[in-house]
């Protein structure tokens, strides 16, 4: 039931609503209803209607209900550009991926992380804007777009060193939370980030292989300009130093987290002629490539060489044999990224600025 208050012109709410509806009908419904029409229909001033539709500050419950009902009846939709100017925010955040098209669409990591981000934002009223930043031109365009009040904040995925984007966004006044521990000189104490325990997970993986009697454990490491690749190699090194008393550098090959680089890495390791009884791959995709190479060479897994991956990606349980792998909670990391960014936007001073999410591992037939 609409309240029976009057506006400054002593027009009743019912008269105001009737006048607004009549005006809409006279235009044939071709024109979008305006804020003034909503105010007239609700029997309140334009300022009250604006406040009611933008959070309800200093607006009575009766006036709120009247404005909301009038807006619904008229089919009013706020002008987002004007709303952004008034509130200083766009109600949109960017999910920015700094990767090639090939890796973006071949690596399930990105789909799983995006799913976690989307599930955390569900029902929040915040728009998620997905964009790529693959070169300097796209990075500059993104900074201009965000600085133009089109984005309230940014979730930056797949950070490579050196990448000026995090600081460029921060310098433009755009809060950023990074998926992955920033590890370069372009990062600063302003960095907010979420990452898996890459070093600890890799170390536990190698320790597990050692507990199964494996001693000559090689690794196909990931990209070293990313914290995930760097930290997983560090975990392998820590475990191997304890087990061997020295670091066998000839048991290291490098890849880029792709399946093809896993094949090439395994070929490189086997070509060295060094005895190998296990291979730890820094991603499941690379582990798939390692398995393919070993099969083509006629080597049995795990009898001849055990294989272990990292991520627990879809399909890892369907390998031949099923892949033993480190479990990375990617969906949960996506949800934490959103929560941290929203805390930044709310100005919560006691919020955590960095989170390391624990890993585990699942034992299957490959090790």
URFEN-V352453 format. One record per backbone hydrogen bond with DSSP energy under -0.5 kcal/mol. NH is the residue of the N-H (numbers start at 1). CO is the residue of the C=O. E is the energy in kcal/mol with one decimal. If there is no record, write none. Layout:
BEGIN
nh->{NH/NH}
co->{CO/CO}
e->{E/E}
END
This chain:
BEGIN
nh->{7/10/12/13/16/17/17/18/19/20/21/22/23/24/25/26/27/28/29/30/38/39/40/41/42/43/44/49/50/51/52/53/54/54/55/56/57/59/64/65/66/67/68/69/70/71/72/73/74/75/76/80/83/84/85/86/87/88/93/94/95/96/96/97/97/98/98/99/104/105/106/107/108/110/111/112/113/114/115/116/117/118/119/120/121/122/124/127/129/129/130/131/133/139/140/141/142/143/144/145/146/147/148/149/150/151/152/153/154/155/156/156/157/157/158/159/161/168/169/170/171/172/173/174/175/175/177/178/179/180/180/187/191/193/194/195/197/198/201/202/203/204/205/206/207/208/209/210/211/212/212/213/214/217/218/218/219/220/221/221/226/230/231/232/233/234/235/236/237/238/239/240/241/242/243/244/245/248/249/251/252/253/255/262/263/264/265/266/267/268/269/270/271/272/272/273/274/277/278/279/280/281/281/282/284/287/288/289/290/291/292/293/294/295/296/297/298/299/304/305/306/307/308/309/311/316/318/319/321/323/324/325/326/327/328/328/329/330/333/334/335/336/337/338/339/340/341/342/343/344/345/346/347/347/348/349/351/355/357/357/360/362/364/366/367}
co->{11/7/10/5/12/13/41/14/15/16/17/18/19/20/21/22/23/25/24/27/34/35/36/37/38/39/39/45/46/47/48/49/50/51/52/51/51/56/60/61/62/63/64/65/66/67/68/69/70/71/71/78/79/80/81/82/83/84/127/153/129/94/155/95/131/96/157/97/100/101/102/103/106/107/107/108/109/110/111/112/113/114/115/116/117/118/121/91/93/127/128/95/97/135/136/137/138/139/140/141/142/143/144/146/145/146/92/92/175/94/154/177/96/155/179/179/225/164/165/166/167/168/170/169/152/173/154/192/156/178/194/184/188/353/178/355/357/196/197/198/199/200/201/202/203/204/205/206/207/208/209/210/209/215/216/278/251/280/219/253/223/226/227/228/229/230/231/232/233/234/235/236/237/238/239/240/241/246/247/248/249/219/221/258/259/260/261/262/263/264/265/266/267/268/269/270/269/216/216/306/218/279/308/220/310/283/284/285/286/287/288/289/290/291/292/293/295/294/300/300/277/366/279/324/326/313/315/316/319/316/307/362/309/360/311/326/327/328/329/330/331/332/333/334/335/336/337/338/339/340/341/342/343/344/343/347/348/193/195/355/327/325/362/322/364}
e->{-1.5/-2.2/-0.5/-1.0/-2.9/-2.8/-0.6/-2.5/-2.7/-2.4/-2.8/-2.8/-2.5/-2.2/-2.3/-2.6/-1.5/-1.7/-2.0/-1.3/-1.8/-2.7/-2.5/-2.5/-2.2/-1.2/-2.3/-2.3/-2.5/-2.5/-2.5/-1.8/-0.6/-0.8/-0.6/-3.1/-0.5/-1.3/-2.5/-2.6/-2.3/-2.7/-2.8/-2.3/-2.4/-2.8/-2.0/-2.5/-2.3/-1.0/-2.5/-0.8/-2.6/-2.4/-1.8/-2.4/-3.0/-2.2/-2.6/-2.5/-3.2/-0.7/-2.8/-0.5/-2.1/-0.6/-2.1/-1.1/-2.5/-2.3/-0.8/-2.0/-0.6/-1.2/-0.6/-2.3/-2.4/-2.3/-2.1/-1.9/-2.3/-2.9/-2.4/-1.7/-1.6/-1.2/-2.6/-2.9/-2.7/-0.6/-0.6/-2.2/-1.9/-2.1/-2.5/-2.4/-2.1/-2.3/-2.3/-2.5/-2.9/-2.7/-1.3/-1.2/-1.2/-0.9/-3.3/-0.6/-2.2/-3.4/-0.6/-2.3/-3.5/-0.6/-0.7/-0.7/-2.2/-2.3/-2.5/-2.2/-2.9/-1.1/-1.8/-2.7/-0.7/-0.6/-2.1/-2.7/-3.0/-0.9/-3.1/-1.8/-2.0/-1.9/-2.4/-2.5/-2.1/-2.3/-2.8/-2.2/-2.4/-2.4/-1.9/-2.3/-2.5/-2.1/-1.9/-2.4/-2.1/-1.0/-0.6/-2.1/-2.1/-1.3/-0.7/-2.9/-2.6/-1.7/-0.7/-3.0/-1.0/-2.5/-3.1/-1.9/-1.6/-1.9/-2.2/-1.8/-2.5/-2.6/-2.0/-2.3/-2.5/-1.6/-2.1/-3.2/-1.9/-0.7/-1.5/-2.0/-1.5/-2.3/-3.0/-1.3/-1.8/-2.2/-2.4/-2.2/-2.3/-2.4/-2.3/-2.4/-2.1/-0.8/-0.7/-1.4/-0.6/-2.2/-1.2/-2.5/-2.9/-0.6/-3.2/-2.3/-1.5/-2.0/-2.5/-1.6/-2.3/-2.7/-2.0/-2.1/-2.5/-2.5/-2.3/-1.7/-1.4/-2.6/-2.2/-1.8/-2.1/-2.2/-2.2/-2.3/-3.0/-2.2/-1.3/-0.7/-0.5/-3.2/-0.7/-1.8/-1.4/-2.7/-1.1/-0.7/-0.5/-2.3/-2.0/-1.9/-1.8/-2.5/-2.3/-1.6/-2.2/-2.6/-2.2/-2.7/-1.9/-2.0/-2.5/-1.8/-0.6/-1.1/-2.3/-0.9/-1.3/-1.7/-3.1/-0.6/-1.5/-2.7/-0.5/-2.3/-1.1}
END
